[in-house]
Amino acid sequence: MAEEEIDELVERARHGDTAACAALYDVYAPRVYRFFRFRVSSPETAEDLMQRVFLKMVETLPGYEPRGVPFGAWLFRVARNAWIDESRSHRATVSIDRLETQPADGGDPHDYAAASIDSALIRLAVAALPADQREVIACRFFAGLTPRETGLLMGRTEGSVRVLQHRALASLRRLMPGMGGALAVDMGVSRR
């Protein structure tokens, strides 16, 4: 959805339009969920944190002022703060050992096992990156933020985010030589 369309939804939601709030939820909920799922060990915790973010959005939206920051960057700052609060209270980390044993959609168990192993390898490799590179990977590929939104969230320029992303992906390729160029495809790399 274009930034102008998001801005229009935000303005309507600020004035109590519940359909606009629901549309914002539909646009951002999957991305916010992935953002948390990358960081916490259980889907239930990720879901709970996501719900907290949208509750906070509804509570604070009437006083929201864009101030030149895209709404997505503001929302992910709320998400990041929720994750920080959660990690301080629980000291939770992502558990690589918690792999599901069967596919949720009833697909081929061998394909599912291979995908689970690849996912675990990616998580291990990402965990070995410096904190700023982990953050850029989480924002760009799991949350689907643009370089601009990521920069605003991380307090960096868009160019700095692109360089950091390039370095992170290069590090991941070195850490995961068997996956090589397929890594970008597996992570859903976007050139936005």
ZAROSE-313499 format. One record per residue: residue in one letter; y, z, x of N, C-alpha, C in turn. Coordinates in Angstrom, 1 decimal. Atoms other than C-alpha are relative to their C-alpha. Layout:
N
+----+--------+--------+--------+--------+--------+--------+--------+--------+--------+
: aa :    n_Y :    n_Z :    n_X :   ca_Y :   ca_Z :   ca_X :    c_Y :    c_Z :    c_X :
+----+--------+--------+--------+--------+--------+--------+--------+--------+--------+
:  A :      Y :      Z :      X :      Y :      Z :      X :      Y :      Z :      X :
...
+----+--------+--------+--------+--------+--------+--------+--------+--------+--------+
***
This chain:
192
+----+--------+--------+--------+--------+--------+--------+--------+--------+--------+
: aa :    n_Y :    n_Z :    n_X :   ca_Y :   ca_Z :   ca_X :    c_Y :    c_Z :    c_X :
+----+--------+--------+--------+--------+--------+--------+--------+--------+--------+
:  M :   -1.2 :    0.0 :    0.9 :    0.0 :    0.0 :    0.0 :    1.2 :    0.0 :    0.9 :
:  A :   -1.2 :    0.1 :   -0.8 :    3.4 :   -0.9 :    1.4 :    0.9 :    1.3 :   -0.1 :
:  E :   -0.8 :   -1.2 :   -0.1 :    5.8 :    1.8 :    2.5 :    1.0 :    0.1 :   -1.2 :
:  E :   -0.9 :    0.0 :    1.1 :    8.3 :    0.8 :   -0.2 :   -0.6 :    0.5 :   -1.3 :
:  E :    0.7 :   -0.5 :    1.2 :    5.7 :    1.3 :   -2.9 :   -0.3 :    1.5 :    0.0 :
:  I :    0.2 :   -1.5 :   -0.2 :    4.8 :    4.7 :   -1.5 :    1.3 :    0.7 :   -0.3 :
:  D :   -1.3 :   -0.6 :    0.2 :    8.5 :    5.6 :   -1.5 :    0.3 :    0.1 :   -1.5 :
:  E :   -0.2 :    0.0 :    1.4 :    8.7 :    4.6 :   -5.1 :   -0.8 :    1.1 :   -0.8 :
:  L :    0.9 :   -1.0 :    0.5 :    5.7 :    6.7 :   -6.0 :    0.5 :    1.4 :    0.2 :
:  V :   -0.5 :   -1.3 :   -0.4 :    7.1 :    9.7 :   -4.1 :    1.2 :    0.4 :   -0.9 :
:  E :   -1.2 :   -0.3 :    0.8 :   10.4 :    9.4 :   -5.9 :   -0.4 :    0.4 :   -1.5 :
:  R :    0.4 :   -0.3 :    1.4 :    8.7 :    9.3 :   -9.3 :   -0.7 :    1.4 :   -0.1 :
:  A :    0.7 :   -1.3 :   -0.1 :    6.4 :   12.2 :   -8.3 :    0.9 :    1.2 :    0.1 :
:  R :   -1.0 :   -1.1 :   -0.2 :    9.4 :   14.3 :   -7.2 :    0.6 :    0.4 :   -1.3 :
:  H :   -0.6 :   -0.2 :    1.3 :   10.7 :   14.0 :  -10.8 :   -1.1 :    0.3 :   -1.1 :
:  G :    1.0 :   -0.5 :    1.0 :    7.4 :   15.2 :  -12.4 :   -0.9 :   -1.0 :   -0.6 :
:  D :    0.9 :    1.0 :    0.5 :    5.6 :   11.9 :  -13.0 :   -1.5 :    0.3 :    0.6 :
:  T :    1.4 :   -0.4 :   -0.4 :    1.9 :   13.1 :  -12.9 :   -0.8 :   -1.3 :    0.4 :
:  A :    0.8 :    1.2 :   -0.4 :    0.6 :    9.5 :  -12.7 :    0.4 :   -0.4 :    1.4 :
:  A :   -0.4 :    0.4 :   -1.4 :    2.6 :    8.9 :   -9.5 :   -0.6 :    1.0 :    1.0 :
:  C :    0.8 :   -1.0 :   -0.8 :    1.1 :   12.2 :   -8.1 :   -1.4 :   -0.5 :    0.2 :
:  A :    1.4 :    0.4 :    0.0 :   -2.3 :   10.9 :   -9.0 :   -0.2 :   -1.2 :    0.9 :
:  A :    0.1 :    1.3 :   -0.9 :   -1.6 :    7.5 :   -7.3 :    0.1 :    0.4 :    1.5 :
:  L :   -0.2 :   -0.5 :   -1.4 :   -0.4 :    9.3 :   -4.1 :   -1.4 :    0.6 :    0.4 :
:  Y :    1.3 :   -0.6 :   -0.3 :   -3.7 :   11.3 :   -4.2 :   -1.0 :   -1.1 :    0.3 :
:  D :    1.0 :    1.1 :   -0.2 :   -5.7 :    8.1 :   -4.6 :    0.2 :   -0.7 :    1.3 :
:  V :   -0.3 :    0.7 :   -1.3 :   -3.9 :    6.5 :   -1.6 :   -0.4 :    0.8 :    1.2 :
:  Y :    0.1 :   -0.9 :   -1.2 :   -4.1 :    9.5 :    0.8 :   -1.2 :    0.8 :    0.0 :
:  A :    1.1 :   -0.9 :   -0.1 :   -7.1 :   11.6 :   -0.2 :   -1.1 :   -0.4 :    0.9 :
:  P :    1.1 :    0.4 :   -0.9 :   -9.8 :    9.5 :    1.6 :    0.4 :    0.2 :    1.5 :
:  R :   -0.4 :   -0.1 :   -1.4 :   -7.7 :    9.5 :    4.8 :    0.2 :    1.5 :    0.4 :
:  V :   -0.1 :   -1.4 :   -0.3 :   -6.9 :   13.2 :    4.6 :   -1.3 :    0.6 :    0.1 :
:  Y :    1.3 :   -0.5 :   -0.1 :  -10.5 :   14.0 :    4.0 :   -0.6 :   -0.4 :    1.4 :
:  R :    0.6 :    0.5 :   -1.3 :  -11.6 :   11.9 :    7.1 :    0.7 :    0.8 :    1.1 :
:  F :   -0.7 :   -0.8 :   -1.0 :   -8.9 :   13.7 :    9.1 :   -0.6 :    1.4 :    0.2 :
:  F :    0.6 :   -1.4 :    0.0 :  -10.4 :   17.1 :    8.2 :   -1.5 :   -0.1 :    0.4 :
:  R :    1.4 :    0.1 :   -0.3 :  -14.0 :   15.9 :    8.4 :   -0.3 :   -0.2 :    1.5 :
:  F :    0.1 :    0.2 :   -1.5 :  -13.5 :   14.9 :   12.0 :    0.2 :    1.4 :    0.7 :
:  R :   -0.3 :   -1.2 :   -0.7 :  -12.3 :   18.4 :   12.8 :   -0.8 :    1.2 :   -0.5 :
:  V :    0.7 :   -1.2 :    0.5 :  -14.5 :   20.8 :   10.7 :   -1.5 :   -0.3 :   -0.1 :
:  S :    1.5 :    0.2 :    0.0 :  -18.3 :   21.3 :   10.6 :   -0.6 :   -0.3 :   -1.4 :
:  S :    0.7 :    0.2 :    1.3 :  -18.9 :   21.1 :    6.9 :    0.9 :   -0.8 :   -1.0 :
:  P :   -0.8 :    0.8 :    1.0 :  -17.9 :   18.6 :    4.2 :    0.7 :    0.9 :   -1.0 :
:  E :   -0.7 :   -0.9 :    0.9 :  -17.1 :   21.5 :    1.9 :    1.3 :    0.6 :    0.5 :
:  T :   -1.3 :   -0.5 :   -0.5 :  -14.5 :   22.9 :    4.2 :    1.0 :   -1.1 :    0.1 :
:  A :   -0.9 :    1.2 :   -0.1 :  -13.0 :   19.4 :    4.7 :    0.6 :   -0.2 :   -1.4 :
:  E :   -0.5 :    0.2 :    1.4 :  -12.8 :   19.1 :    0.9 :    1.0 :    1.1 :   -0.4 :
:  D :   -0.8 :   -1.1 :    0.3 :  -11.3 :   22.5 :    0.5 :    1.4 :   -0.1 :    0.6 :
:  L :   -1.3 :    0.2 :   -0.7 :   -8.6 :   21.8 :    3.1 :    0.8 :   -1.2 :   -0.6 :
:  M :   -0.6 :    1.2 :    0.6 :   -7.9 :   18.4 :    1.5 :    0.7 :    0.5 :   -1.3 :
:  Q :   -0.6 :   -0.4 :    1.3 :   -7.3 :   20.1 :   -1.9 :    1.2 :    0.9 :    0.3 :
:  R :   -1.2 :   -0.9 :   -0.4 :   -5.0 :   22.7 :   -0.2 :    1.2 :   -0.9 :    0.3 :
:  V :   -1.1 :    0.9 :   -0.4 :   -2.9 :   19.8 :    1.2 :    0.6 :   -0.6 :   -1.2 :
:  F :   -0.6 :    0.6 :    1.2 :   -2.5 :   18.2 :   -2.2 :    0.6 :    1.0 :   -0.9 :
:  L :   -0.7 :   -1.0 :    0.8 :   -1.7 :   21.4 :   -3.9 :    1.3 :    0.3 :    0.7 :
:  K :   -1.3 :   -0.2 :   -0.7 :    1.0 :   22.0 :   -1.2 :    0.9 :   -1.1 :   -0.3 :
:  M :   -0.8 :    1.1 :    0.3 :    2.2 :   18.5 :   -1.8 :    0.7 :    0.1 :   -1.4 :
:  V :   -0.6 :   -0.2 :    1.3 :    2.6 :   19.1 :   -5.5 :    1.0 :    1.1 :   -0.1 :
:  E :   -0.9 :   -1.1 :    0.1 :    4.3 :   22.4 :   -5.0 :    1.3 :   -0.3 :    0.7 :
:  T :   -1.2 :    0.3 :   -0.8 :    6.8 :   21.1 :   -2.4 :    0.7 :   -1.3 :   -0.2 :
:  L :   -0.6 :    1.3 :    0.2 :    7.4 :   17.6 :   -3.5 :    1.3 :    0.0 :   -0.7 :
:  P :   -1.3 :    0.0 :    0.6 :   10.3 :   18.4 :   -5.8 :    1.2 :    0.2 :    1.0 :
:  G :   -1.1 :   -0.2 :   -1.0 :   12.3 :   19.5 :   -2.7 :   -0.2 :   -0.9 :    1.2 :
:  Y :    0.3 :    0.9 :   -1.1 :   10.9 :   16.8 :   -0.4 :    1.2 :   -1.0 :    0.2 :
:  E :   -1.1 :    1.0 :   -0.4 :   13.6 :   14.7 :    1.4 :   -0.6 :   -0.8 :    1.1 :
:  P :    0.6 :    0.8 :   -1.1 :   12.4 :   11.7 :    3.5 :    0.6 :    0.1 :    1.4 :
:  R :   -0.6 :   -0.1 :   -1.3 :   14.9 :   12.0 :    6.3 :   -0.5 :   -1.0 :    1.0 :
:  G :    0.4 :    1.0 :   -0.9 :   13.7 :    8.8 :    7.8 :   -1.4 :    0.1 :    0.5 :
:  V :    1.4 :   -0.2 :   -0.4 :   10.1 :   10.0 :    8.1 :   -0.9 :   -0.5 :   -1.1 :
:  P :    0.9 :    0.5 :    1.1 :    7.4 :    8.1 :    6.2 :   -0.7 :    1.1 :   -0.7 :
:  F :    0.7 :   -1.0 :    0.7 :    5.7 :   10.1 :    3.5 :   -1.3 :    0.4 :    0.6 :
:  G :    1.3 :   -0.2 :   -0.6 :    2.3 :    9.7 :    5.1 :    0.1 :    0.9 :    1.2 :
:  A :   -0.2 :   -0.8 :   -1.1 :    3.6 :   11.3 :    8.3 :    0.3 :    1.5 :   -0.4 :
:  W :   -0.3 :   -1.3 :    0.6 :    5.0 :   14.2 :    6.3 :   -1.3 :    0.7 :   -0.5 :
:  L :    1.3 :   -0.5 :    0.6 :    1.7 :   14.6 :    4.4 :   -1.0 :    0.4 :    1.1 :
:  F :    0.9 :   -0.3 :   -1.1 :   -0.3 :   14.6 :    7.6 :    0.5 :    1.2 :    0.9 :
:  R :   -0.5 :   -1.2 :   -0.6 :    2.0 :   17.2 :    9.1 :   -0.5 :    1.2 :   -0.8 :
:  V :    0.6 :   -1.1 :    0.9 :    1.0 :   19.4 :    6.1 :   -1.4 :    0.2 :    0.3 :
:  A :    1.4 :    0.0 :   -0.3 :   -2.6 :   18.5 :    6.8 :   -0.3 :    0.7 :    1.3 :
:  R :    0.1 :   -0.5 :   -1.4 :   -2.3 :   19.3 :   10.5 :    0.2 :    1.5 :    0.0 :
:  N :   -0.3 :   -1.5 :    0.1 :   -0.7 :   22.7 :    9.7 :   -1.1 :    0.7 :   -0.7 :
:  A :    1.1 :   -0.7 :    0.7 :   -3.5 :   23.5 :    7.2 :   -1.2 :    0.1 :    0.9 :
:  W :    1.1 :   -0.1 :   -0.9 :   -6.1 :   22.7 :    9.8 :    0.3 :    1.1 :    1.1 :
:  I :   -0.3 :   -1.1 :   -1.0 :   -4.3 :   24.9 :   12.4 :   -0.2 :    1.3 :   -0.6 :
:  D :    0.2 :   -1.3 :    0.7 :   -4.2 :   27.8 :    9.9 :   -1.5 :    0.3 :   -0.1 :
:  E :    1.5 :   -0.2 :    0.2 :   -7.9 :   27.3 :    9.2 :   -0.7 :    0.3 :    1.3 :
:  S :    0.7 :   -0.2 :   -1.2 :   -8.9 :   27.1 :   12.8 :    0.4 :    1.4 :    0.6 :
:  R :   -0.4 :   -1.3 :   -0.4 :   -6.9 :   30.2 :   13.6 :   -0.7 :    1.1 :   -0.7 :
:  S :    0.6 :   -1.1 :    0.7 :   -8.5 :   32.2 :   10.9 :   -1.6 :    0.0 :    0.1 :
:  H :    1.5 :    0.0 :   -0.1 :  -12.1 :   31.0 :   11.5 :   -0.5 :   -0.4 :    1.4 :
:  R :    0.4 :    0.5 :   -1.3 :  -12.1 :   29.6 :   15.0 :   -1.2 :   -1.0 :   -0.1 :
:  A :    1.1 :    1.0 :    0.2 :  -14.3 :   26.8 :   13.6 :    0.2 :   -1.2 :    0.9 :
:  T :    0.0 :    1.3 :   -0.7 :  -15.2 :   23.7 :   15.6 :   -0.9 :   -1.0 :   -0.6 :
:  V :    0.9 :    1.0 :    0.5 :  -16.9 :   20.5 :   14.8 :   -1.4 :    0.2 :    0.6 :
:  S :    1.3 :   -0.2 :   -0.5 :  -20.6 :   21.0 :   15.1 :   -0.7 :   -1.4 :    0.1 :
:  I :    0.6 :    1.2 :   -0.2 :  -22.3 :   18.0 :   16.6 :   -1.5 :    0.1 :   -0.4 :
:  D :    1.4 :   -0.1 :    0.4 :  -25.8 :   19.4 :   15.8 :   -0.3 :   -0.1 :   -1.4 :
:  R :    0.2 :    0.0 :    1.4 :  -25.3 :   19.2 :   12.1 :   -0.1 :   -1.4 :   -0.5 :
:  L :    0.2 :    1.3 :    0.4 :  -26.7 :   15.8 :   11.4 :   -0.9 :    0.0 :   -1.3 :
:  E :    0.8 :    0.0 :    1.2 :  -28.0 :   15.1 :    7.9 :   -1.3 :   -0.7 :    0.3 :
:  T :    1.3 :    0.5 :   -0.3 :  -31.6 :   14.2 :    7.7 :   -0.4 :   -1.3 :   -0.8 :
:  Q :    0.3 :    1.2 :    0.7 :  -31.6 :   11.4 :    5.1 :    1.3 :   -0.6 :   -0.5 :
:  P :   -1.2 :    0.7 :    0.5 :  -29.2 :    8.7 :    3.9 :    0.3 :    0.4 :   -1.5 :
:  A :   -0.5 :   -0.4 :    1.4 :  -27.1 :    9.7 :    0.8 :   -0.2 :   -1.1 :   -1.0 :
:  D :    0.1 :    1.1 :    0.9 :  -27.4 :    6.2 :   -0.6 :   -1.4 :   -0.6 :   -0.2 :
:  G :    1.3 :    0.5 :    0.1 :  -31.1 :    5.8 :   -0.3 :   -0.4 :   -1.2 :    0.9 :
:  G :    0.2 :    1.1 :   -0.9 :  -30.8 :    3.2 :    2.4 :   -1.1 :    0.3 :    1.0 :
:  D :    1.0 :   -0.1 :   -1.0 :  -33.1 :    2.6 :    5.3 :    0.2 :    1.2 :    0.9 :
:  P :   -0.1 :   -1.2 :   -0.8 :  -33.8 :    5.9 :    7.1 :    0.2 :   -0.3 :    1.5 :
:  H :   -0.2 :    0.3 :   -1.4 :  -34.0 :    4.2 :   10.5 :    1.4 :   -0.4 :    0.3 :
:  D :   -1.4 :    0.4 :   -0.2 :  -30.6 :    2.6 :   10.1 :    0.9 :    1.2 :    0.0 :
:  Y :   -0.8 :   -1.2 :    0.1 :  -29.2 :    5.9 :    9.0 :   -0.2 :    0.9 :    1.2 :
:  A :    0.2 :   -0.9 :   -1.2 :  -30.8 :    7.8 :   12.0 :    0.8 :   -0.6 :    1.1 :
:  A :   -0.7 :    0.7 :   -1.1 :  -29.3 :    5.2 :   14.4 :    1.5 :    0.2 :   -0.2 :
:  A :   -1.5 :   -0.2 :    0.3 :  -25.8 :    5.5 :   12.7 :    0.3 :    1.5 :    0.3 :
:  S :   -0.3 :   -1.4 :   -0.3 :  -26.1 :    9.3 :   12.9 :    0.0 :    0.3 :    1.5 :
:  I :    0.0 :   -0.2 :   -1.5 :  -26.9 :    9.2 :   16.6 :    1.2 :   -0.5 :    0.6 :
:  D :   -1.3 :    0.5 :   -0.5 :  -24.0 :    6.9 :   17.2 :    1.2 :    0.9 :   -0.3 :
:  S :   -1.1 :   -0.9 :    0.5 :  -21.7 :    9.2 :   15.2 :    0.0 :    1.2 :    0.9 :
:  A :    0.1 :   -1.2 :   -0.8 :  -22.9 :   12.2 :   17.2 :    0.5 :   -0.3 :    1.4 :
:  L :   -0.4 :    0.4 :   -1.3 :  -22.4 :   10.3 :   20.5 :    1.6 :   -0.2 :    0.1 :
:  I :   -1.5 :    0.2 :    0.0 :  -18.8 :    9.3 :   19.5 :    0.6 :    1.4 :   -0.1 :
:  R :   -0.6 :   -1.3 :    0.1 :  -18.1 :   12.9 :   18.5 :    0.0 :    0.8 :    1.3 :
:  L :    0.1 :   -0.6 :   -1.3 :  -19.4 :   14.2 :   21.8 :    1.0 :   -0.6 :    1.0 :
:  A :   -0.9 :    0.6 :   -1.0 :  -17.4 :   11.7 :   23.8 :    1.5 :    0.3 :   -0.4 :
:  V :   -1.4 :   -0.4 :    0.4 :  -14.2 :   12.4 :   21.8 :    0.3 :    1.4 :    0.3 :
:  A :   -0.2 :   -1.4 :   -0.4 :  -14.7 :   16.1 :   22.4 :    0.3 :    0.2 :    1.5 :
:  A :   -0.3 :   -0.1 :   -1.4 :  -14.6 :   15.4 :   26.1 :    1.3 :   -0.5 :    0.4 :
:  L :   -1.3 :    0.5 :   -0.3 :  -11.2 :   13.8 :   25.9 :    1.0 :    1.1 :    0.1 :
:  P :   -1.1 :   -1.0 :    0.1 :   -8.0 :   15.7 :   26.6 :    0.6 :    0.1 :   -1.4 :
:  A :   -0.4 :   -0.4 :    1.4 :   -6.4 :   17.3 :   23.5 :    0.9 :   -1.1 :   -0.6 :
:  D :   -0.9 :    0.9 :    0.6 :   -3.6 :   14.7 :   23.1 :   -0.8 :   -1.4 :   -0.3 :
:  Q :    0.7 :    1.2 :    0.3 :   -6.1 :   11.8 :   23.3 :   -0.9 :    0.2 :   -1.2 :
:  R :    0.8 :   -0.4 :    1.3 :   -8.4 :   13.6 :   20.7 :    0.9 :   -0.2 :   -1.2 :
:  E :   -0.9 :    0.1 :    1.1 :   -5.4 :   13.9 :   18.5 :    0.4 :   -1.4 :   -0.4 :
:  V :   -0.4 :    1.4 :    0.3 :   -4.4 :   10.3 :   18.7 :   -1.2 :   -0.8 :   -0.6 :
:  I :    1.2 :    0.6 :    0.6 :   -8.0 :    9.2 :   18.0 :   -0.2 :    0.5 :   -1.5 :
:  A :    0.2 :   -0.5 :    1.3 :   -8.2 :   11.5 :   15.0 :    1.1 :   -0.6 :   -1.0 :
:  C :   -1.1 :    0.5 :    0.9 :   -4.8 :   10.3 :   13.6 :   -0.2 :   -1.5 :   -0.3 :
:  R :    0.1 :    1.5 :    0.2 :   -5.3 :    6.6 :   14.2 :   -1.3 :   -0.5 :   -0.7 :
:  F :    1.3 :    0.6 :    0.5 :   -9.0 :    6.1 :   13.4 :   -0.6 :    0.8 :   -1.1 :
:  F :    0.6 :   -0.7 :    1.0 :  -10.1 :    8.9 :   11.2 :    1.0 :    0.2 :   -1.2 :
:  A :   -0.9 :   -0.1 :    1.1 :   -6.9 :    9.4 :    9.2 :    0.7 :   -1.3 :   -0.4 :
:  G :   -0.5 :    1.3 :    0.3 :   -5.8 :    5.8 :    9.4 :    1.5 :   -0.1 :    0.1 :
:  L :   -1.4 :    0.0 :   -0.1 :   -2.2 :    6.6 :   10.4 :    0.5 :   -1.2 :    0.9 :
:  T :   -0.6 :    1.0 :   -0.9 :    0.1 :    3.9 :   11.9 :    0.4 :    0.7 :    1.3 :
:  P :   -0.5 :   -0.5 :   -1.2 :    1.3 :    4.3 :   15.4 :    1.3 :    0.8 :   -0.2 :
:  R :   -1.2 :   -0.7 :    0.3 :    4.7 :    5.3 :   14.0 :   -0.3 :    1.3 :   -0.6 :
:  E :    0.3 :   -1.2 :    0.6 :    3.3 :    7.9 :   11.7 :   -0.7 :    1.0 :    1.0 :
:  T :    0.6 :   -0.8 :   -1.0 :    1.1 :    9.2 :   14.5 :    1.0 :    0.6 :    1.0 :
:  G :   -1.1 :   -0.4 :   -0.9 :    4.1 :    9.4 :   16.8 :    0.8 :    1.1 :   -0.6 :
:  L :   -0.8 :   -1.1 :    0.7 :    6.1 :   11.4 :   14.2 :   -0.8 :    1.3 :   -0.1 :
:  L :    0.8 :   -1.2 :    0.1 :    3.2 :   13.8 :   13.7 :   -0.2 :    0.7 :    1.4 :
:  M :    0.3 :   -0.6 :   -1.3 :    2.6 :   14.3 :   17.4 :    1.3 :    0.2 :    0.9 :
:  G :   -1.3 :   -0.2 :   -0.8 :    6.3 :   14.3 :   18.5 :    0.1 :   -0.9 :    1.2 :
:  R :    0.0 :    1.0 :   -1.0 :    5.9 :   11.1 :   20.5 :    0.6 :   -1.3 :   -0.5 :
:  T :   -0.5 :    1.3 :    0.5 :    7.3 :    7.6 :   20.4 :   -1.2 :   -0.9 :   -0.4 :
:  E :    1.0 :    0.9 :    0.4 :    5.4 :    4.8 :   18.9 :   -0.7 :   -0.7 :    1.2 :
:  G :    0.5 :    0.6 :   -1.2 :    5.0 :    3.2 :   22.3 :   -0.9 :    0.9 :    0.7 :
:  S :    0.8 :   -1.0 :   -0.6 :    3.7 :    6.4 :   23.7 :   -1.4 :    0.2 :   -0.7 :
:  V :    1.2 :   -0.1 :    0.7 :    1.1 :    6.6 :   21.0 :   -0.9 :   -1.2 :    0.3 :
:  R :    0.8 :    1.1 :   -0.3 :   -0.1 :    3.1 :   21.7 :   -0.6 :    0.1 :    1.4 :
:  V :    0.6 :   -0.2 :   -1.3 :   -0.5 :    3.9 :   25.4 :   -1.0 :    1.1 :    0.0 :
:  L :    1.0 :   -1.0 :    0.1 :   -2.3 :    7.1 :   24.6 :   -1.2 :   -0.4 :   -0.6 :
:  Q :    1.2 :    0.6 :    0.7 :   -4.6 :    5.3 :   22.2 :   -0.8 :   -0.9 :    1.0 :
:  H :    0.6 :    0.9 :   -1.0 :   -5.3 :    2.7 :   24.9 :   -0.8 :    0.8 :    1.0 :
:  R :    0.6 :   -0.9 :   -1.0 :   -6.1 :    5.4 :   27.4 :   -1.3 :    0.7 :   -0.6 :
:  A :    1.1 :   -0.7 :    0.6 :   -8.3 :    7.3 :   25.0 :   -1.2 :   -1.0 :   -0.3 :
:  L :    1.1 :    0.9 :    0.2 :  -10.3 :    4.2 :   24.1 :   -0.7 :   -0.5 :    1.3 :
:  A :    0.6 :    0.3 :   -1.3 :  -10.7 :    3.3 :   27.7 :   -0.9 :    1.1 :    0.5 :
:  S :    0.9 :   -1.2 :   -0.4 :  -12.0 :    6.8 :   28.4 :   -1.3 :    0.0 :   -0.8 :
:  L :    1.2 :    0.0 :    0.8 :  -14.4 :    6.6 :   25.5 :   -1.0 :   -1.1 :    0.5 :
:  R :    0.9 :    1.1 :   -0.5 :  -15.7 :    3.2 :   26.8 :   -0.7 :    0.5 :    1.3 :
:  R :    0.6 :   -0.5 :   -1.2 :  -16.3 :    4.9 :   30.2 :   -1.1 :    1.0 :   -0.3 :
:  L :    0.9 :   -1.1 :    0.3 :  -18.0 :    7.9 :   28.6 :   -1.2 :   -0.5 :   -0.8 :
:  M :    1.0 :    0.5 :    0.8 :  -20.1 :    5.7 :   26.4 :   -0.3 :   -1.5 :    0.4 :
:  P :    0.2 :    1.4 :   -0.5 :  -21.1 :    2.6 :   28.5 :   -1.0 :   -0.8 :   -0.9 :
:  G :    1.0 :    0.7 :    0.7 :  -24.0 :    1.7 :   26.3 :    0.6 :   -0.6 :   -1.3 :
:  M :   -0.6 :    0.5 :    1.3 :  -21.8 :    1.2 :   23.2 :    1.1 :   -1.1 :    0.3 :
:  G :   -0.9 :    1.0 :   -0.4 :  -19.2 :   -0.9 :   25.1 :    1.1 :   -0.4 :   -1.0 :
:  G :   -1.0 :    0.5 :    0.9 :  -17.0 :   -3.1 :   23.0 :   -0.3 :    0.3 :   -1.5 :
:  A :    0.3 :   -0.3 :    1.4 :  -18.8 :   -2.1 :   19.8 :    0.7 :    1.3 :   -0.4 :
:  L :   -0.6 :   -1.2 :    0.3 :  -17.0 :    1.2 :   20.0 :    1.2 :   -0.2 :   -1.0 :
:  A :   -1.1 :    0.3 :    0.8 :  -13.8 :   -0.3 :   18.5 :   -0.3 :   -0.3 :   -1.4 :
:  V :    0.5 :    0.4 :    1.4 :  -15.7 :   -1.8 :   15.6 :   -0.5 :    1.2 :   -0.7 :
:  D :    0.6 :   -1.2 :    0.7 :  -17.6 :    1.4 :   14.9 :    1.1 :    1.0 :   -0.5 :
:  M :   -1.0 :   -0.9 :    0.4 :  -14.4 :    3.4 :   14.8 :    1.0 :   -0.5 :   -1.0 :
:  G :   -0.9 :    0.6 :    1.0 :  -12.7 :    1.0 :   12.5 :    1.4 :   -0.2 :    0.6 :
:  V :   -1.3 :    0.2 :   -0.6 :   -9.9 :    0.2 :   15.0 :    0.9 :   -0.9 :   -0.7 :
:  S :   -1.0 :    0.8 :    0.7 :   -6.8 :   -1.1 :   13.4 :    1.1 :   -0.3 :    1.0 :
:  R :   -1.1 :    0.3 :   -1.0 :   -4.1 :   -2.9 :   15.4 :    1.3 :    0.2 :   -0.7 :
:  R :   -1.3 :   -0.3 :    0.6 :   -1.4 :   -1.7 :   13.0 :    1.0 :    0.6 :    1.0 :
+----+--------+--------+--------+--------+--------+--------+--------+--------+--------+
***
